[in-house]
Amino acid sequence: MTIWDAKTGNYIDTLAGHAQSICTMSFVPGSNILASGDCIGNMPFGIPVPQGGCKIIFWDVEAAKQIKAIEGDCGLSCAAFSPDGKYFVTGHATGGRFITVYERK
């Protein structure tokens, strides 16, 4: 995943950690913490991607480093933080789950 300066368009850094395509990203409101999730599993609308688990990585984009990663069997399709940044919610297309809520600690 590449970080670009939105004002200048200049390259800043590359964050390595996902082996699959990234299908969702969300910032903690008012911070430099970014969550990115790769899309392994059957996605909605018949988009075929490899079967297996997914990986959500939490990044400090200012420092360009990984903070934490969560792996699971999920078919991730979307993710977002609550407005106060306390909760992180993911939507899933497969695995019998549709929504997972995490509490930030």
N, CA, C and O atoms as a printed pandas DataFrame, in Angstrom:
     atom_number atom_name residue_name chain_id  residue_number  x_coord  y_coord  z_coord
0              1         N          MET        A               1    0.861   -1.151    0.000
1              2        CA          MET        A               1    0.000    0.000    0.000
2              3         C          MET        A               1    0.916    1.224    0.000
3              4         O          MET        A               1    1.860    1.301    0.787
4              5         N          THR        A               2    0.639    2.156   -0.865
5              6        CA          THR        A               2    1.487    3.329   -1.020
6              7         C          THR        A               2    0.846    4.548   -0.377
7              8         O          THR        A               2   -0.356    4.771   -0.525
8              9         N          ILE        A               3    1.642    5.336    0.334
9             10        CA          ILE        A               3    1.180    6.576    0.945
10            11         C          ILE        A               3    1.653    7.734    0.069
11            12         O          ILE        A               3    2.832    7.836   -0.271
12            13         N          TRP        A               4    0.702    8.607   -0.289
13            14        CA          TRP        A               4    0.986    9.782   -1.107
14            15         C          TRP        A               4    0.586   11.026   -0.321
15            16         O          TRP        A               4   -0.340   10.973    0.488
16            17         N          ASP        A               5    1.258   12.118   -0.544
17            18        CA          ASP        A               5    0.892   13.391    0.046
18            19         C          ASP        A               5   -0.279   13.954   -0.766
19            20         O          ASP        A               5   -0.133   14.221   -1.959
20            21         N          ALA        A               6   -1.430   14.132   -0.130
21            22        CA          ALA        A               6   -2.631   14.573   -0.842
22            23         C          ALA        A               6   -2.501   15.996   -1.387
23            24         O          ALA        A               6   -3.141   16.330   -2.384
24            25         N          LYS        A               7   -1.695   16.827   -0.761
25            26        CA          LYS        A               7   -1.535   18.208   -1.216
26            27         C          LYS        A               7   -0.588   18.315   -2.403
27            28         O          LYS        A               7   -0.849   19.062   -3.345
28            29         N          THR        A               8    0.515   17.566   -2.358
29            30        CA          THR        A               8    1.541   17.706   -3.400
30            31         C          THR        A               8    1.515   16.591   -4.436
31            32         O          THR        A               8    2.010   16.760   -5.550
32            33         N          GLY        A               9    0.929   15.432   -4.062
33            34        CA          GLY        A               9    0.945   14.280   -4.956
34            35         C          GLY        A               9    2.255   13.509   -4.903
35            36         O          GLY        A               9    2.466   12.580   -5.683
36            37         N          ASN        A              10    3.138   13.896   -3.979
37            38        CA          ASN        A              10    4.432   13.231   -3.857
38            39         C          ASN        A              10    4.330   11.915   -3.097
39            40         O          ASN        A              10    3.536   11.770   -2.168
40            41         N          TYR        A              11    5.153   10.964   -3.515
41            42        CA          TYR        A              11    5.284    9.679   -2.831
42            43         C          TYR        A              11    5.876    9.906   -1.441
43            44         O          TYR        A              11    6.826   10.673   -1.284
44            45         N          ILE        A              12    5.307    9.231   -0.427
45            46        CA          ILE        A              12    5.840    9.327    0.933
46            47         C          ILE        A              12    6.483    8.018    1.360
47            48         O          ILE        A              12    7.648    8.006    1.758
48            49         N          ASP        A              13    5.728    6.894    1.281
49            50        CA          ASP        A              13    6.265    5.619    1.748
50            51         C          ASP        A              13    5.364    4.490    1.265
51            52         O          ASP        A              13    4.275    4.727    0.741
52            53         N          THR        A              14    5.838    3.253    1.451
53            54        CA          THR        A              14    5.053    2.070    1.137
54            55         C          THR        A              14    4.894    1.239    2.397
55            56         O          THR        A              14    5.866    0.983    3.108
56            57         N          LEU        A              15    3.667    0.819    2.672
57            58        CA          LEU        A              15    3.379   -0.040    3.816
58            59         C          LEU        A              15    3.209   -1.468    3.299
59            60         O          LEU        A              15    2.288   -1.746    2.530
60            61         N          ALA        A              16    4.088   -2.362    3.716
61            62        CA          ALA        A              16    4.028   -3.755    3.270
62            63         C          ALA        A              16    3.454   -4.619    4.378
63            64         O          ALA        A              16    3.811   -4.459    5.545
64            65         N          GLY        A              17    2.570   -5.531    4.018
65            66        CA          GLY        A              17    1.995   -6.416    5.018
66            67         C          GLY        A              17    0.847   -7.266    4.503
67            68         O          GLY        A              17    0.548   -8.317    5.071
68            69         N          HIS        A              18    0.203   -6.821    3.435
69            70        CA          HIS        A              18   -0.897   -7.590    2.856
70            71         C          HIS        A              18   -0.377   -8.435    1.700
71            72         O          HIS        A              18    0.346   -7.944    0.833
72            73         N          ALA        A              19   -0.752   -9.707    1.700
73            74        CA          ALA        A              19   -0.389  -10.593    0.590
74            75         C          ALA        A              19   -1.471  -10.576   -0.494
75            76         O          ALA        A              19   -1.215  -10.960   -1.635
76            77         N          GLN        A              20   -2.669  -10.133   -0.137
77            78        CA          GLN        A              20   -3.801  -10.098   -1.064
78            79         C          GLN        A              20   -4.213   -8.643   -1.322
79            80         O          GLN        A              20   -3.693   -7.713   -0.706
80            81         N          SER        A              21   -5.143   -8.478   -2.230
81            82        CA          SER        A              21   -5.667   -7.145   -2.548
82            83         C          SER        A              21   -6.363   -6.537   -1.340
83            84         O          SER        A              21   -7.048   -7.235   -0.592
84            85         N          ILE        A              22   -6.187   -5.257   -1.155
85            86        CA          ILE        A              22   -6.842   -4.540   -0.064
86            87         C          ILE        A              22   -8.228   -4.121   -0.545
87            88         O          ILE        A              22   -8.370   -3.540   -1.621
88            89         N          CYS        A              23   -9.248   -4.421    0.259
89            90        CA          CYS        A              23  -10.608   -4.088   -0.162
90            91         C          CYS        A              23  -11.264   -3.039    0.725
91            92         O          CYS        A              23  -12.327   -2.523    0.379
92            93         N          THR        A              24  -10.650   -2.710    1.871
93            94        CA          THR        A              24  -11.256   -1.706    2.737
94            95         C          THR        A              24  -10.191   -1.016    3.565
95            96         O          THR        A              24   -9.200   -1.627    3.965
96            97         N          MET        A              25  -10.410    0.268    3.817
97            98        CA          MET        A              25   -9.522    1.052    4.680
98            99         C          MET        A              25  -10.363    2.044    5.461
99           100         O          MET        A              25  -11.399    2.508    4.983
100          101         N          SER        A              26   -9.906    2.370    6.683
101          102        CA          SER        A              26  -10.614    3.336    7.503
102          103         C          SER        A              26   -9.643    3.953    8.509
103          104         O          SER        A              26   -8.872    3.243    9.154
104          105         N          PHE        A              27   -9.688    5.281    8.638
105          106        CA          PHE        A              27   -8.887    5.973    9.644
106          107         C          PHE        A              27   -9.655    6.080   10.947
107          108         O          PHE        A              27  -10.879    6.218   10.947
108          109         N          VAL        A              28   -8.924    6.015   12.075
109          110        CA          VAL        A              28   -9.505    6.405   13.355
110          111         C          VAL        A              28   -9.735    7.907   13.238
111          112         O          VAL        A              28   -8.799    8.645   12.932
112          113         N          PRO        A              29  -10.962    8.378   13.474
113          114        CA          PRO        A              29  -11.238    9.804   13.296
114          115         C          PRO        A              29  -10.247   10.697   14.055
115          116         O          PRO        A              29   -9.976   10.483   15.237
116          117         N          GLY        A              30   -9.716   11.700   13.349
117          118        CA          GLY        A              30   -8.820   12.662   13.957
118          119         C          GLY        A              30   -7.437   12.147   14.301
119          120         O          GLY        A              30   -6.741   12.750   15.118
120          121         N          SER        A              31   -7.022   11.034   13.688
121          122        CA          SER        A              31   -5.710   10.460   14.023
122          123         C          SER        A              31   -4.966   10.029   12.769
123          124         O          SER        A              31   -5.462   10.172   11.651
124          125         N          ASN        A              32   -3.782    9.506   12.974
125          126        CA          ASN        A              32   -2.977    8.964   11.879
126          127         C          ASN        A              32   -2.995    7.439   11.878
127          128         O          ASN        A              32   -2.153    6.808   11.239
128          129         N          ILE        A              33   -3.959    6.841   12.595
129          130        CA          ILE        A              33   -4.086    5.386   12.655
130          131         C          ILE        A              33   -5.048    4.932   11.565
131          132         O          ILE        A              33   -6.187    5.393   11.488
132          133         N          LEU        A              34   -4.568    4.015   10.721
133          134        CA          LEU        A              34   -5.339    3.497    9.597
134          135         C          LEU        A              34   -5.494    1.986    9.740
135          136         O          LEU        A              34   -4.541    1.290   10.089
136          137         N          ALA        A              35   -6.690    1.483    9.470
137          138        CA          ALA        A              35   -6.925    0.042    9.385
138          139         C          ALA        A              35   -7.130   -0.305    7.925
139          140         O          ALA        A              35   -7.881    0.372    7.223
140          141         N          SER        A              36   -6.465   -1.360    7.458
141          142        CA          SER        A              36   -6.669   -1.842    6.087
142          143         C          SER        A              36   -6.959   -3.332    6.148
143          144         O          SER        A              36   -6.367   -4.059    6.945
144          145         N          GLY        A              37   -7.870   -3.775    5.303
145          146        CA          GLY        A              37   -8.246   -5.185    5.290
146          147         C          GLY        A              37   -8.152   -5.762    3.901
147          148         O          GLY        A              37   -8.558   -5.131    2.926
148          149         N          ASP        A              38   -7.605   -6.987    3.810
149          150        CA          ASP        A              38   -7.562   -7.623    2.495
150          151         C          ASP        A              38   -8.786   -8.485    2.292
151          152         O          ASP        A              38   -9.444   -8.902    3.245
152          153         N          CYS        A              39   -9.078   -8.745    1.022
153          154        CA          CYS        A              39  -10.361   -9.352    0.670
154          155         C          CYS        A              39  -10.180  -10.782    0.168
155          156         O          CYS        A              39  -10.280  -11.051   -1.029
156          157         N          ILE        A              40   -9.918  -11.674    1.087
157          158        CA          ILE        A              40   -9.848  -13.090    0.753
158          159         C          ILE        A              40  -11.203  -13.688    1.093
159          160         O          ILE        A              40  -11.769  -13.388    2.145
160          161         N          GLY        A              41  -11.717  -14.514    0.227
161          162        CA          GLY        A              41  -13.026  -15.128    0.431
162          163         C          GLY        A              41  -13.959  -14.728   -0.701
163          164         O          GLY        A              41  -13.544  -14.019   -1.618
164          165         N          ASN        A              42  -15.207  -15.167   -0.655
165          166        CA          ASN        A              42  -16.175  -14.796   -1.686
166          167         C          ASN        A              42  -16.749  -13.428   -1.370
167          168         O          ASN        A              42  -17.393  -13.239   -0.337
168          169         N          MET        A              43  -16.521  -12.498   -2.240
169          170        CA          MET        A              43  -17.004  -11.151   -2.038
170          171         C          MET        A              43  -18.393  -11.009   -2.655
171          172         O          MET        A              43  -18.804  -11.844   -3.461
172          173         N          PRO        A              44  -19.122   -9.947   -2.274
173          174        CA          PRO        A              44  -20.455   -9.741   -2.837
174          175         C          PRO        A              44  -20.419   -9.496   -4.341
175          176         O          PRO        A              44  -19.363   -9.218   -4.909
176          177         N          PHE        A              45  -21.550   -9.599   -4.960
177          178        CA          PHE        A              45  -21.742   -9.326   -6.382
178          179         C          PHE        A              45  -20.982  -10.296   -7.275
179          180         O          PHE        A              45  -20.674   -9.974   -8.422
180          181         N          GLY        A              46  -20.673  -11.496   -6.748
181          182        CA          GLY        A              46  -20.051  -12.529   -7.565
182          183         C          GLY        A              46  -18.601  -12.294   -7.920
183          184         O          GLY        A              46  -18.107  -12.892   -8.876
184          185         N          ILE        A              47  -17.899  -11.446   -7.186
185          186        CA          ILE        A              47  -16.488  -11.207   -7.466
186          187         C          ILE        A              47  -15.672  -12.341   -6.867
187          188         O          ILE        A              47  -15.599  -12.457   -5.643
188          189         N          PRO        A              48  -15.050  -13.191   -7.701
189          190        CA          PRO        A              48  -14.306  -14.320   -7.148
190          191         C          PRO        A              48  -12.914  -13.919   -6.691
191          192         O          PRO        A              48  -12.173  -13.275   -7.434
192          193         N          VAL        A              49  -12.558  -14.297   -5.471
193          194        CA          VAL        A              49  -11.200  -14.138   -4.952
194          195         C          VAL        A              49  -10.847  -15.410   -4.187
195          196         O          VAL        A              49  -11.749  -16.179   -3.855
196          197         N          PRO        A              50   -9.575  -15.661   -3.895
197          198        CA          PRO        A              50   -9.188  -16.918   -3.248
198          199         C          PRO        A              50   -9.887  -17.140   -1.916
199          200         O          PRO        A              50  -10.204  -16.187   -1.204
200          201         N          GLN        A              51  -10.127  -18.404   -1.585
201          202        CA          GLN        A              51  -10.739  -18.774   -0.311
202          203         C          GLN        A              51   -9.711  -18.691    0.802
203          204         O          GLN        A              51   -8.510  -18.812    0.560
204          205         N          GLY        A              52  -10.184  -18.486    2.022
205          206        CA          GLY        A              52   -9.289  -18.492    3.165
206          207         C          GLY        A              52   -9.654  -17.412    4.152
207          208         O          GLY        A              52  -10.806  -16.986    4.234
208          209         N          GLY        A              53   -8.665  -16.976    4.897
209          210        CA          GLY        A              53   -8.867  -15.964    5.918
210          211         C          GLY        A              53   -8.638  -14.573    5.384
211          212         O          GLY        A              53   -8.313  -14.380    4.212
212          213         N          CYS        A              54   -8.811  -13.616    6.256
213          214        CA          CYS        A              54   -8.520  -12.241    5.896
214          215         C          CYS        A              54   -7.570  -11.672    6.932
215          216         O          CYS        A              54   -7.396  -12.235    8.013
216          217         N          LYS        A              55   -6.966  -10.563    6.593
217          218        CA          LYS        A              55   -6.030   -9.909    7.496
218          219         C          LYS        A              55   -6.390   -8.439    7.564
219          220         O          LYS        A              55   -6.518   -7.766    6.542
220          221         N          ILE        A              56   -6.552   -7.951    8.785
221          222        CA          ILE        A              56   -6.757   -6.533    9.025
222          223         C          ILE        A              56   -5.493   -6.030    9.708
223          224         O          ILE        A              56   -5.075   -6.562   10.737
224          225         N          ILE        A              57   -4.893   -5.006    9.127
225          226        CA          ILE        A              57   -3.670   -4.447    9.694
226          227         C          ILE        A              57   -3.944   -3.018   10.134
227          228         O          ILE        A              57   -4.553   -2.234    9.407
228          229         N          PHE        A              58   -3.486   -2.693   11.334
229          230        CA          PHE        A              58   -3.587   -1.348   11.872
230          231         C          PHE        A              58   -2.214   -0.696   11.733
231          232         O          PHE        A              58   -1.199   -1.264   12.139
232          233         N          TRP        A              59   -2.198    0.508   11.151
233          234        CA          TRP        A              59   -0.963    1.205   10.822
234          235         C          TRP        A              59   -0.894    2.562   11.503
235          236         O          TRP        A              59   -1.913    3.220   11.714
236          237         N          ASP        A              60    0.316    2.967   11.842
237          238        CA          ASP        A              60    0.602    4.358   12.164
238          239         C          ASP        A              60    1.173    4.921   10.872
239          240         O          ASP        A              60    2.348    4.704   10.573
240          241         N          VAL        A              61    0.365    5.639   10.103
241          242        CA          VAL        A              61    0.821    6.085    8.787
242          243         C          VAL        A              61    1.875    7.179    8.866
243          244         O          VAL        A              61    2.694    7.310    7.957
244          245         N          GLU        A              62    1.869    7.959    9.928
245          246        CA          GLU        A              62    2.894    8.990   10.076
246          247         C          GLU        A              62    4.276    8.359   10.264
247          248         O          GLU        A              62    5.263    8.839    9.706
248          249         N          ALA        A              63    4.341    7.283   11.052
249          250        CA          ALA        A              63    5.607    6.574   11.277
250          251         C          ALA        A              63    5.845    5.500   10.217
251          252         O          ALA        A              63    6.925    4.911   10.165
252          253         N          ALA        A              64    4.834    5.240    9.363
253          254        CA          ALA        A              64    4.900    4.204    8.319
254          255         C          ALA        A              64    5.256    2.845    8.899
255          256         O          ALA        A              64    6.144    2.153    8.403
256          257         N          LYS        A              65    4.529    2.468    9.983
257          258        CA          LYS        A              65    4.788    1.149   10.565
258          259         C          LYS        A              65    3.494    0.475   11.011
259          260         O          LYS        A              65    2.497    1.124   11.327
260          261         N          GLN        A              66    3.554   -0.846   11.022
261          262        CA          GLN        A              66    2.425   -1.667   11.450
262          263         C          GLN        A              66    2.342   -1.654   12.970
263          264         O          GLN        A              66    3.357   -1.801   13.651
264          265         N          ILE        A              67    1.137   -1.479   13.502
265          266        CA          ILE        A              67    0.910   -1.484   14.943
266          267         C          ILE        A              67    0.445   -2.859   15.402
267          268         O          ILE        A              67    0.934   -3.391   16.398
268          269         N          LYS        A              68   -0.513   -3.433   14.661
269          270        CA          LYS        A              68   -1.140   -4.692   15.056
270          271         C          LYS        A              68   -1.804   -5.309   13.837
271          272         O          LYS        A              68   -2.146   -4.605   12.886
272          273         N          ALA        A              69   -1.986   -6.630   13.864
273          274        CA          ALA        A              69   -2.714   -7.322   12.792
274          275         C          ALA        A              69   -3.680   -8.320   13.412
275          276         O          ALA        A              69   -3.396   -8.936   14.440
276          277         N          ILE        A              70   -4.827   -8.463   12.763
277          278        CA          ILE        A              70   -5.837   -9.450   13.158
278          279         C          ILE        A              70   -6.051  -10.352   11.959
279          280         O          ILE        A              70   -6.260   -9.870   10.846
280          281         N          GLU        A              71   -6.001  -11.656   12.176
281          282        CA          GLU        A              71   -6.274  -12.598   11.089
282          283         C          GLU        A              71   -7.471  -13.446   11.457
283          284         O          GLU        A              71   -7.670  -13.792   12.622
284          285         N          GLY        A              72   -8.269  -13.780   10.451
285          286        CA          GLY        A              72   -9.436  -14.614   10.691
286          287         C          GLY        A              72  -10.027  -15.114    9.398
287          288         O          GLY        A              72   -9.588  -14.725    8.316
288          289         N          ASP        A              73  -11.028  -15.979    9.502
289          290        CA          ASP        A              73  -11.729  -16.532    8.348
290          291         C          ASP        A              73  -12.980  -15.691    8.154
291          292         O          ASP        A              73  -13.955  -15.849    8.889
292          293         N          CYS        A              74  -12.961  -14.792    7.161
293          294        CA          CYS        A              74  -14.066  -13.844    7.198
294          295         C          CYS        A              74  -14.692  -13.389    5.890
295          296         O          CYS        A              74  -15.886  -13.089    5.907
296          297         N          GLY        A              75  -14.019  -13.311    4.788
297          298        CA          GLY        A              75  -14.635  -12.712    3.604
298          299         C          GLY        A              75  -14.956  -11.255    3.846
299          300         O          GLY        A              75  -16.083  -10.819    3.612
300          301         N          LEU        A              76  -13.990  -10.504    4.308
301          302        CA          LEU        A              76  -14.152   -9.097    4.666
302          303         C          LEU        A              76  -14.646   -8.280    3.472
303          304         O          LEU        A              76  -14.164   -8.453    2.353
304          305         N          SER        A              77  -15.604   -7.394    3.717
305          306        CA          SER        A              77  -16.090   -6.550    2.632
306          307         C          SER        A              77  -16.062   -5.065    2.960
307          308         O          SER        A              77  -16.035   -4.245    2.042
308          309         N          CYS        A              78  -16.067   -4.683    4.256
309          310        CA          CYS        A              78  -15.998   -3.270    4.618
310          311         C          CYS        A              78  -15.584   -3.133    6.074
311          312         O          CYS        A              78  -15.665   -4.088    6.846
312          313         N          ALA        A              79  -15.135   -1.928    6.444
313          314        CA          ALA        A              79  -14.725   -1.670    7.822
314          315         C          ALA        A              79  -14.820   -0.175    8.104
315          316         O          ALA        A              79  -14.657    0.647    7.203
316          317         N          ALA        A              80  -15.089    0.174    9.376
317          318        CA          ALA        A              80  -15.160    1.579    9.767
318          319         C          ALA        A              80  -14.971    1.698   11.276
319          320         O          ALA        A              80  -15.283    0.779   12.033
320          321         N          PHE        A              81  -14.452    2.852   11.694
321          322        CA          PHE        A              81  -14.360    3.173   13.114
322          323         C          PHE        A              81  -15.564    4.004   13.502
323          324         O          PHE        A              81  -16.115    4.735   12.680
324          325         N          SER        A              82  -15.977    3.890   14.770
325          326        CA          SER        A              82  -17.039    4.756   15.284
326          327         C          SER        A              82  -16.509    6.187   15.330
327          328         O          SER        A              82  -15.294    6.383   15.343
328          329         N          PRO        A              83  -17.388    7.193   15.354
329          330        CA          PRO        A              83  -16.935    8.586   15.357
330          331         C          PRO        A              83  -15.969    8.923   16.496
331          332         O          PRO        A              83  -15.104    9.783   16.333
332          333         N          ASP        A              84  -16.105    8.252   17.648
333          334        CA          ASP        A              84  -15.192    8.512   18.762
334          335         C          ASP        A              84  -13.931    7.644   18.701
335          336         O          ASP        A              84  -13.044    7.784   19.543
336          337         N          GLY        A              85  -13.847    6.742   17.702
337          338        CA          GLY        A              85  -12.677    5.889   17.536
338          339         C          GLY        A              85  -12.593    4.732   18.503
339          340         O          GLY        A              85  -11.611    3.989   18.484
340          341         N          LYS        A              86  -13.597    4.556   19.350
341          342        CA          LYS        A              86  -13.559    3.501   20.373
342          343         C          LYS        A              86  -13.892    2.127   19.804
343          344         O          LYS        A              86  -13.404    1.115   20.308
344          345         N          TYR        A              87  -14.713    2.079   18.767
345          346        CA          TYR        A              87  -15.133    0.804   18.186
346          347         C          TYR        A              87  -14.705    0.706   16.725
347          348         O          TYR        A              87  -14.642    1.704   16.006
348          349         N          PHE        A              88  -14.417   -0.505   16.315
349          350        CA          PHE        A              88  -14.059   -0.811   14.936
350          351         C          PHE        A              88  -15.023   -1.889   14.479
351          352         O          PHE        A              88  -15.139   -2.932   15.122
352          353         N          VAL        A              89  -15.712   -1.650   13.384
353          354        CA          VAL        A              89  -16.742   -2.562   12.895
354          355         C          VAL        A              89  -16.351   -3.060   11.514
355          356         O          VAL        A              89  -15.930   -2.282   10.659
356          357         N          THR        A              90  -16.493   -4.377   11.299
357          358        CA          THR        A              90  -16.223   -4.955    9.985
358          359         C          THR        A              90  -17.472   -5.643    9.462
359          360         O          THR        A              90  -18.256   -6.206   10.226
360          361         N          GLY        A              91  -17.644   -5.588    8.149
361          362        CA          GLY        A              91  -18.732   -6.288    7.481
362          363         C          GLY        A              91  -18.152   -7.460    6.717
363          364         O          GLY        A              91  -17.060   -7.368    6.155
364          365         N          HIS        A              92  -18.886   -8.566    6.696
365          366        CA          HIS        A              92  -18.393   -9.801    6.101
366          367         C          HIS        A              92  -19.383  -10.336    5.080
367          368         O          HIS        A              92  -20.596  -10.227    5.259
368          369         N          ALA        A              93  -18.857  -10.910    4.016
369          370        CA          ALA        A              93  -19.698  -11.454    2.958
370          371         C          ALA        A              93  -19.860  -12.961    3.074
371          372         O          ALA        A              93  -20.733  -13.534    2.422
372          373         N          THR        A              94  -19.042  -13.613    3.886
373          374        CA          THR        A              94  -19.087  -15.080    3.991
374          375         C          THR        A              94  -18.886  -15.511    5.435
375          376         O          THR        A              94  -18.722  -14.680    6.329
376          377         N          GLY        A              95  -18.902  -16.820    5.648
377          378        CA          GLY        A              95  -18.567  -17.396    6.947
378          379         C          GLY        A              95  -19.686  -17.351    7.962
379          380         O          GLY        A              95  -19.440  -17.594    9.143
380          381         N          GLY        A              96  -20.925  -17.045    7.546
381          382        CA          GLY        A              96  -22.043  -17.030    8.478
382          383         C          GLY        A              96  -22.063  -15.806    9.382
383          384         O          GLY        A              96  -22.928  -15.705   10.252
384          385         N          ARG        A              97  -21.130  -14.872    9.198
385          386        CA          ARG        A              97  -21.115  -13.642    9.981
386          387         C          ARG        A              97  -21.360  -12.482    9.024
387          388         O          ARG        A              97  -20.972  -12.527    7.857
388          389         N          PHE        A              98  -21.996  -11.468    9.527
389          390        CA          PHE        A              98  -22.207  -10.292    8.696
390          391         C          PHE        A              98  -21.527   -9.058    9.273
391          392         O          PHE        A              98  -21.023   -8.218    8.528
392          393         N          ILE        A              99  -21.513   -8.945   10.607
393          394        CA          ILE        A              99  -20.896   -7.790   11.261
394          395         C          ILE        A              99  -20.106   -8.267   12.474
395          396         O          ILE        A              99  -20.579   -9.109   13.237
396          397         N          THR        A             100  -18.900   -7.727   12.649
397          398        CA          THR        A             100  -18.104   -7.972   13.846
398          399         C          THR        A             100  -17.727   -6.622   14.431
399          400         O          THR        A             100  -17.279   -5.732   13.708
400          401         N          VAL        A             101  -17.905   -6.466   15.741
401          402        CA          VAL        A             101  -17.571   -5.228   16.426
402          403         C          VAL        A             101  -16.395   -5.491   17.361
403          404         O          VAL        A             101  -16.417   -6.424   18.164
404          405         N          TYR        A             102  -15.364   -4.648   17.241
405          406        CA          TYR        A             102  -14.189   -4.727   18.112
406          407         C          TYR        A             102  -14.156   -3.461   18.953
407          408         O          TYR        A             102  -14.518   -2.386   18.475
408          409         N          GLU        A             103  -13.724   -3.583   20.205
409          410        CA          GLU        A             103  -13.535   -2.411   21.057
410          411         C          GLU        A             103  -12.047   -2.110   21.144
411          412         O          GLU        A             103  -11.250   -2.986   21.479
412          413         N          ARG        A             104  -11.673   -0.866   20.842
413          414        CA          ARG        A             104  -10.259   -0.450   20.945
414          415         C          ARG        A             104   -9.899   -0.269   22.399
415          416         O          ARG        A             104  -10.652    0.319   23.176
416          417         N          LYS        A             105   -8.727   -0.787   22.760
417          418        CA          LYS        A             105   -8.259   -0.645   24.157
418          419         C          LYS        A             105   -6.899   -0.036   24.173
419          420         O          LYS        A             105   -6.327    0.169   25.244
